[in-house]
Amino acid sequence: MQSTIFGMTESQLTEFGMTYGVGGLMLMMLFIVGHLAWESRAGRFGTFVLFLGLTLGLVGFVAKFVIKSSLGLE
């Protein structure tokens, strides 16, 4: 018998955390970058550069999710 955590198997819990947990952290990171741009009075171009530079790493995670969904590999 498989052991469960909160009624889910380990693989189900991992999939849930990687989808919703990391997604929530990414959303929080966007709010942090927006607050940083607001507090520094960066202007339009400065805000664009902040979002481009600080959130470029998020693109890989989102692209992986989109590619998996479009190919039906879930």
Secondary structure as GFF3:
##gff-version 3
##sequence-region A 1 74
A	DSSP	alpha_helix	10	16	.	.	.	ID=ss1
A	DSSP	pi_helix	17	21	.	.	.	ID=ss2
A	DSSP	alpha_helix	22	40	.	.	.	ID=ss3
A	DSSP	alpha_helix	43	54	.	.	.	ID=ss4
A	DSSP	alpha_helix	58	71	.	.	.	ID=ss5
###
